[in-house]
Amino acid sequence: MPLIPEVIHSLGITQHFVKMVSTYDDYDRRNACLKAILQASKFDFFKNEFNNSGLVDVLLSIIASGTKTHLELREFSFNILSNLCKDHRNNQKEFRRRGGIEALKTCLAYSEVEQSGNAQTFLLAVLDCLANTVFGNKRSELHFLDIDGVYMLLDLAESCEAALKRLCLSNICTILENPKSFSYFVEWNSRKANMNGS
């Protein structure tokens, strides 16, 4: 995929990967297909094709399945969505319409103990997806604010590991560029120490 993306695109092979991911639910086939799709999602000429293939729905269903699905597969799903939506307004719009921002908010509160993947890299994928699917898109940002996404970011910044804290704070800085986010920041109070956002 990284070496001859144009050839694979011209043959329509990626459509078969999407069909396999939606048809089979075993770890091995899904893992292989998601890795291939992840490579393809880095190229601009695949982005429109994926949007029209129903891939967004498939990926969001994998994410929504929670602990029933291997954590690594959910992480790959967020990585793919992040690539698809990066600098692509149509895919950002599709992501928002399909309930992707709600899925992001839910996963920002991730606190499960699972043996099927790395929780730190999973949260890293969630934060990266947030930056590429929501920020810079006014409607998506407003929707993220309306569902109290800033509260979830602040909760995560307070409780996450040091390795994630910088990225989490970066996301908070970005959303605070939107003046409508100020009230959420001011109203937030820590559940642990009863401190405010400031």
C-alpha positions as CSV (number, residue, x, y, z in Angstrom):
1,M,0.0,0.0,0.0
2,P,2.7,2.6,0.9
3,L,4.7,1.7,-2.3
4,I,2.1,1.6,-5.0
5,P,-1.1,3.3,-3.7
6,E,-2.2,4.5,-7.2
7,V,-2.2,1.0,-8.5
8,I,-4.2,-0.3,-5.6
9,H,-6.6,2.6,-5.9
10,S,-7.1,2.0,-9.7
11,L,-7.9,-1.7,-9.0
12,G,-10.5,-0.9,-6.4
13,I,-8.9,-3.2,-3.8
14,T,-9.7,-1.0,-0.9
15,Q,-13.4,-1.6,-1.4
16,H,-12.8,-5.2,-0.7
17,F,-11.1,-4.4,2.5
18,V,-14.1,-2.3,3.6
19,K,-16.5,-5.2,2.7
20,M,-14.3,-7.7,4.7
21,V,-14.3,-5.4,7.8
22,S,-18.0,-5.1,7.7
23,T,-18.6,-8.8,6.9
24,Y,-16.2,-10.6,9.3
25,D,-15.8,-9.9,13.0
26,D,-12.9,-12.1,13.9
27,Y,-9.7,-10.4,15.1
28,D,-7.2,-11.6,12.5
29,R,-9.1,-10.6,9.4
30,R,-10.3,-7.3,10.9
31,N,-6.8,-6.5,12.1
32,A,-5.2,-7.1,8.7
33,C,-7.9,-5.1,6.8
34,L,-7.8,-2.2,9.2
35,K,-4.0,-2.0,8.9
36,A,-4.3,-1.9,5.1
37,I,-7.1,0.7,5.3
38,L,-5.0,2.8,7.7
39,Q,-2.2,2.9,5.1
40,A,-4.6,3.9,2.4
41,S,-6.3,6.6,4.5
42,K,-3.1,8.6,4.4
43,F,-3.5,9.4,0.6
44,D,-5.8,12.1,-0.5
45,F,-7.3,10.2,-3.5
46,F,-8.7,7.5,-1.1
47,K,-10.6,9.9,1.1
48,N,-13.7,10.6,-1.1
49,E,-13.9,6.9,-1.9
50,F,-13.9,5.9,1.7
51,N,-16.6,8.4,2.5
52,N,-18.9,6.9,-0.1
53,S,-18.1,3.3,0.8
54,G,-19.9,3.4,4.2
55,L,-16.6,2.9,6.0
56,V,-17.3,5.7,8.6
57,D,-20.4,3.7,9.8
58,V,-18.3,0.5,10.0
59,L,-15.5,2.1,12.0
60,L,-18.0,3.9,14.4
61,S,-19.7,0.5,15.0
62,I,-16.4,-1.0,15.9
63,I,-15.8,1.8,18.4
64,A,-19.3,1.6,19.8
65,S,-19.0,-2.1,20.5
66,G,-16.8,-1.3,23.5
67,T,-15.0,-4.1,25.3
68,K,-16.7,-6.7,23.0
69,T,-14.1,-5.7,20.4
70,H,-10.3,-5.8,20.8
71,L,-9.0,-2.4,22.0
72,E,-6.3,-2.3,19.3
73,L,-9.1,-2.5,16.6
74,R,-10.9,0.4,18.2
75,E,-7.6,2.3,18.2
76,F,-7.0,1.6,14.5
77,S,-10.6,2.8,13.8
78,F,-9.8,6.2,15.4
79,N,-6.5,6.4,13.6
80,I,-8.3,5.8,10.2
81,L,-11.0,8.3,11.0
82,S,-8.4,10.9,12.0
83,N,-6.6,10.4,8.6
84,L,-9.8,10.5,6.6
85,C,-11.0,13.8,8.2
86,K,-7.7,15.6,8.3
87,D,-8.1,18.7,6.1
88,H,-11.2,17.2,4.5
89,R,-14.4,19.1,5.3
90,N,-16.8,16.7,3.7
91,N,-15.5,13.8,5.7
92,Q,-15.6,15.9,8.9
93,K,-19.3,16.7,8.1
94,E,-20.0,13.0,7.5
95,F,-18.3,12.1,10.8
96,R,-20.4,14.6,12.7
97,R,-23.7,13.4,11.0
98,R,-22.9,9.8,11.8
99,G,-22.5,10.5,15.6
100,G,-18.7,10.4,15.6
101,I,-18.4,13.4,18.0
102,E,-20.5,11.6,20.6
103,A,-18.3,8.5,20.2
104,L,-15.2,10.7,20.7
105,K,-16.7,12.2,23.9
106,T,-17.5,8.8,25.3
107,C,-14.0,7.5,24.6
108,L,-12.4,10.6,26.3
109,A,-13.8,9.2,29.5
110,Y,-12.1,5.8,28.8
111,S,-11.1,4.2,32.1
112,E,-11.4,0.5,31.4
113,V,-8.7,-2.0,32.4
114,E,-8.2,-4.2,29.3
115,Q,-5.6,-6.7,28.3
116,S,-6.4,-6.5,24.6
117,G,-4.4,-3.3,23.9
118,N,-2.6,-0.3,25.2
119,A,-4.9,2.2,26.9
120,Q,-2.3,5.0,26.5
121,T,-2.0,4.7,22.7
122,F,-5.8,4.3,22.5
123,L,-6.3,7.6,24.2
124,L,-3.6,9.1,22.0
125,A,-5.6,8.0,19.0
126,V,-8.8,9.5,20.4
127,L,-7.1,12.9,21.1
128,D,-5.5,12.9,17.6
129,C,-8.9,12.1,16.1
130,L,-10.5,14.9,18.0
131,A,-7.9,17.3,16.7
132,N,-8.5,16.3,13.0
133,T,-12.3,15.7,13.0
134,V,-13.6,18.5,15.2
135,F,-11.1,21.4,15.5
136,G,-11.1,23.9,12.7
137,N,-14.7,23.0,11.7
138,K,-17.1,25.6,13.3
139,R,-20.2,23.3,13.3
140,S,-18.2,20.4,14.7
141,E,-16.7,22.6,17.4
142,L,-20.1,23.9,18.4
143,H,-21.5,20.4,18.6
144,F,-18.6,19.3,20.7
145,L,-19.3,22.2,23.1
146,D,-23.0,21.5,23.2
147,I,-22.4,17.9,24.4
148,D,-20.0,19.2,27.1
149,G,-16.9,17.9,25.5
150,V,-14.7,20.5,27.2
151,Y,-15.7,19.0,30.6
152,M,-14.4,15.6,29.3
153,L,-11.2,17.1,28.1
154,L,-10.6,18.8,31.5
155,D,-11.4,15.6,33.4
156,L,-8.9,13.7,31.2
157,A,-6.2,16.4,31.6
158,E,-6.6,16.0,35.4
159,S,-6.4,12.2,35.5
160,C,-4.3,11.1,32.5
161,E,-0.7,9.9,32.5
162,A,2.1,12.5,32.1
163,A,2.8,11.2,28.5
164,L,-0.7,12.2,27.4
165,K,-1.1,15.4,29.5
166,R,0.7,17.6,27.0
167,L,-1.4,16.5,24.1
168,C,-4.6,16.9,26.2
169,L,-3.6,20.4,27.2
170,S,-2.9,21.2,23.5
171,N,-6.5,20.1,22.6
172,I,-7.8,22.3,25.4
173,C,-5.8,25.3,24.1
174,T,-7.2,24.7,20.6
175,I,-10.9,24.5,21.7
176,L,-10.4,27.6,23.9
177,E,-9.7,29.6,20.7
178,N,-13.4,29.3,20.2
179,P,-14.9,32.1,22.4
180,K,-18.0,30.0,23.1
181,S,-15.9,27.5,25.0
182,F,-15.0,30.0,27.8
183,S,-18.2,29.4,29.9
184,Y,-17.5,25.6,29.9
185,F,-14.0,26.2,31.1
186,V,-15.1,28.6,33.9
187,E,-18.0,26.3,35.0
188,W,-15.9,23.1,35.3
189,N,-14.9,21.9,38.7
190,S,-12.6,19.0,39.5
191,R,-14.4,15.9,40.9
192,K,-11.2,15.0,42.8
193,A,-10.1,18.3,44.5
194,N,-12.9,20.7,43.8
195,M,-10.6,23.0,41.9
196,N,-11.8,25.1,39.0
197,G,-10.3,25.0,35.5
198,S,-7.9,27.8,36.0
